[in-house]
Amino acid sequence: MLVSDSKKFVFIHIYKTGGTSVQKMLEKYDRRFDLTCRLKLLARKVTNSDMPVLARPHKHFSAEKVRTLIGADRYDNYFKFAFVRNPWDWQVSLYYYMLRSPDTMHPLIPLVKSMENFDRYIRWRCSEEVRLQYDFLYADGKLLVDFIGRYEHFQSDFDKICDRLDIVRQQLPKVNTTKRDKYRDYYTAETRLLVSEAFSIDIETFGYEF
């Protein structure tokens, strides 16, 4: 997440939706990044676990969590935004990201690496570990952000955010990307259906189709 008092915005960072690129462009407006970087450079002993929760700049908090952390009045008066991604594409991206990540980055990574292929991963994901983009942005059926950008319209939607924040439009960098086939090529009829059922709320809420 990012919270900027100078520009009065909150960025809700849903993983694998291009958020790292957005963060790199806008983190200078979040003073926690300056503090964190300085502490790490000066003392190499500082870790995320050493800092208060609001001093940790790289967390994927839900909008509801951020609203609680910074206070409802502050949150409600800031411009809140996030990006979402086609659920079928989202799962392909997440799977290959986990395959190339160090085992220590997340406790589920070794498990995913032990699966023989993407089909097995989707069967596990859709039956055991469903996490919705919807849950990052809604609480009790209420949308908690002002603007939802789409990964599929990444640059043009980011331009709209820049305009709204009255900052110069910037070209988003490509971060954490890999060369892959089109996401549809990874699916069988079975796994396509599994995702459509498990992620139906995301698909319907954000208007996606295979």
RAUR-V467158 format. One record per pair of residues at least 4 apart in sequence whose ideal C-beta (glycine too) atoms are under 6 Angstrom apart, sorted by the first residue. I is the first residue (numbers start at 1). J is the second residue. D is the distance in whole Angstrom. If there is no record, write none. Layout:
BEGIN
<<I:J:D> <I:J:D>>
END
This chain:
BEGIN
<<1:13:5> <1:61:5> <1:66:6> <2:11:4> <2:26:6> <2:30:5> <3:10:5> <3:30:6> <3:70:6> <4:9:5> <4:29:4> <4:30:5> <6:29:6> <7:29:5> <7:165:5> <8:78:5> <9:78:6> <9:79:5> <9:165:6> <10:78:5> <10:80:5> <12:63:5> <12:82:4> <12:136:6> <13:19:4> <13:60:5> <14:82:6> <14:133:5> <14:136:5> <15:60:5> <16:90:6> <16:93:5> <16:94:5> <17:83:4> <17:84:6> <17:85:5> <17:151:5> <18:83:5> <18:151:5> <18:154:5> <19:23:6> <20:175:4> <20:176:6> <21:172:5> <21:173:5> <21:175:5> <23:27:5> <24:173:6> <25:170:5> <27:33:5> <32:36:6> <32:55:5> <32:57:5> <33:57:5> <36:57:6> <39:43:6> <39:46:4> <40:46:5> <46:50:5> <48:56:5> <51:55:4> <51:56:6> <54:69:6> <61:65:4> <61:66:5> <62:136:5> <63:137:5> <63:144:4> <63:145:6> <64:139:4> <67:72:6> <67:75:4> <70:74:5> <70:75:5> <72:76:6> <79:146:6> <80:145:4> <80:146:5> <81:145:6> <81:147:4> <81:161:6> <82:137:6> <82:145:5> <82:148:6> <83:149:4> <83:151:6> <84:133:5> <84:148:6> <84:206:5> <85:89:6> <85:90:4> <85:151:4> <86:208:5> <87:195:6> <87:199:4> <87:202:5> <87:203:6> <88:183:6> <88:195:5> <88:210:6> <89:183:4> <92:183:4> <92:186:5> <95:118:6> <95:121:5> <96:178:6> <98:109:5> <98:112:5> <101:105:5> <101:109:5> <103:109:5> <103:110:5> <105:109:6> <108:112:6> <115:120:4> <115:121:5> <116:120:5> <118:186:5> <119:191:6> <121:125:6> <122:126:6> <122:191:4> <122:194:6> <124:128:5> <125:129:5> <126:194:4> <126:198:4> <130:198:5> <132:201:6> <132:202:5> <133:202:5> <134:138:5> <134:201:5> <134:202:5> <134:205:5> <137:145:5> <138:143:6> <139:144:6> <149:157:3> <150:157:6> <153:157:5> <155:172:6> <158:172:6> <159:169:5> <162:167:5> <162:169:5> <181:185:4> <187:191:5> <187:192:4> <192:210:6> <195:199:5> <199:203:6> <200:204:6> <201:205:6> <202:206:6> <203:208:5>>
END
